[in-house]
Amino acid sequence: MNKRVLILNITSMNELPLMERWLLRDHISENLSRTAPFLSRYLSYRVVPAPPEAVPYGYYNWRVTELWMREPLPLGGTLTATFPPGYDKIVVGQEGKPPYATEWDGQPDGPHPPAICIVPVRPTEDFLGSDLKLTDKTILRWVIAFKYPQGVPLKEGEDWFLNIHSKEVLQQPGIIRYYSHRAVESPFPWHRLAEQWYENFDGWRKSVIDSPPSYTKPPWAKYQTYPFLEPYSDFVSTFILESPTNDFLTDYHGYITAV
């Protein structure tokens, strides 16, 4: 079984009320009408606001949504015909840009279209913490989507990630869980989805900012330092907690308002 994972960004938190209303009132009901027979789960997590140090790591600020697919979704199954005014500008950052574009403009300040990955439900590699229990520690999940730069053979990128980089990540002083999913073939450009867990932002900051291990730079690196990939272009990340904010397949009962 595979799942489609969407990492979503909006250009301003000022637009959060509009986008949440659209999502809960319009998009989910329309999407369920098209996709529910093909799904076993439909989960969404509101992103945890991150400290400024996380922004250079391609930080996305809105939601992570997972569609667990019993079978492949029909063409257009995750799109909806109803969008709020200015949707492409709010989600992508550039009016007129298709909101589900898979190519990037390469500018750090945007636009940032949704990062969409299709991966197996179970991790293809489980590096650390498979025996971790929810009662053992608090959990902050750093969700990362990445792709190797254009021109880098997939075999070469995978060799670096699996045999060098992932082993060095395990030396982070605050990491408590680490696994990755290799993306299946799809129209979307991402090669991997990975998760690195910490107890809190202090653990993340100690591991990534203050006391990181010594990393081996790949020969094709665009940057001299970790993560060696171009943020927002080849490397996107965000933070969520262990429990979804919404379970749309079992608990969605339509839009609820207090007025």
VENRAUR-V758822 format. One record per pair of residues at least 24 apart in sequence whose C-alpha atoms are under 8 Angstrom apart, sorted by the first residue. I is the first residue (numbers start at 1). J is the second residue. If there is no record, write none. Layout:
i: (I I)
j: (J J)
This chain:
i: (1 1 1 1 1 1 2 2 2 2 2 2 2 3 3 3 3 3 3 3 3 4 4 4 4 4 4 4 4 5 5 5 5 5 5 5 5 6 6 6 6 6 6 6 6 7 7 7 7 7 7 7 7 7 8 8 8 8 8 8 8 8 8 9 9 9 9 9 9 9 9 9 10 10 10 10 10 10 10 11 11 11 11 11 12 15 18 19 22 22 24 24 25 25 25 26 27 27 27 28 29 30 31 31 31 31 32 34 34 35 35 35 35 36 38 38 38 38 38 39 39 39 39 39 40 40 40 40 40 41 41 41 41 41 41 41 42 42 42 42 42 42 43 43 43 43 43 43 43 44 44 44 44 44 45 45 45 45 45 45 46 46 46 47 47 47 48 48 48 48 49 50 50 53 56 57 57 57 57 57 57 58 58 58 58 58 58 59 59 59 59 60 60 60 61 64 68 102 102 104 106 106 107 107 108 108 108 110 112 115 115 115 116 116 117 117 117 117 117 117 117 118 118 118 118 118 119 119 119 119 119 119 120 120 120 120 122 123 123 123 123 124 124 124 124 125 125 125 126 126 126 127 127 127 127 127 128 128 128 128 128 129 129 129 130 132 137 138 138 138 139 139 139 139 139 139 140 140 140 140 140 140 140 140 140 141 141 141 141 141 141 141 141 142 142 142 142 142 142 142 142 143 143 143 143 143 143 143 143 144 144 144 144 144 144 144 145 145 145 145 145 145 145 145 146 146 146 146 146 146 146 147 147 147 147 147 147 148 148 148 149 149 149 152 160 164 165 165 168 168 168 169 169 171 171 172 172 172 172 172 173 173 173 173 173 174 174 174 174 174 174 175 175 175 175 190)
j: (68 69 70 71 120 121 68 69 70 118 119 120 121 66 67 68 69 118 119 120 121 66 67 68 69 116 117 118 119 64 65 66 67 116 117 118 119 63 64 65 66 114 115 116 117 60 62 63 64 65 114 115 116 238 60 61 62 63 64 91 113 114 115 60 61 62 63 91 92 112 113 114 60 61 62 90 91 92 93 89 90 91 92 93 90 90 84 84 83 84 254 255 254 255 256 82 80 82 83 248 254 80 77 78 79 80 249 77 78 73 74 77 78 249 69 70 71 72 73 67 68 69 70 71 67 68 69 70 249 66 67 68 69 247 248 249 66 67 68 247 248 249 67 244 245 246 247 248 249 244 245 246 247 248 240 241 243 244 245 246 240 244 245 238 239 240 238 239 240 241 239 238 239 209 231 227 231 232 235 236 237 231 232 235 236 237 238 232 236 237 238 236 237 238 238 240 121 188 189 233 232 233 232 233 231 232 233 232 232 145 190 236 188 190 145 183 188 189 190 192 193 183 184 185 186 188 181 182 183 184 192 193 181 182 183 184 181 179 180 181 182 179 180 181 182 179 180 181 178 179 180 166 170 177 178 179 170 176 177 178 179 176 177 178 177 177 199 198 199 200 197 198 199 200 241 242 197 198 199 200 201 239 240 241 242 195 196 197 198 239 240 241 242 195 196 197 198 237 238 239 240 193 194 195 196 237 238 239 240 193 194 195 235 236 237 238 190 191 192 193 194 235 236 237 190 191 192 193 234 235 236 189 190 191 192 234 235 191 229 234 220 229 234 220 218 216 215 216 213 214 215 213 215 212 213 207 208 211 212 213 203 206 207 211 212 198 199 203 204 206 207 199 203 204 207 234)
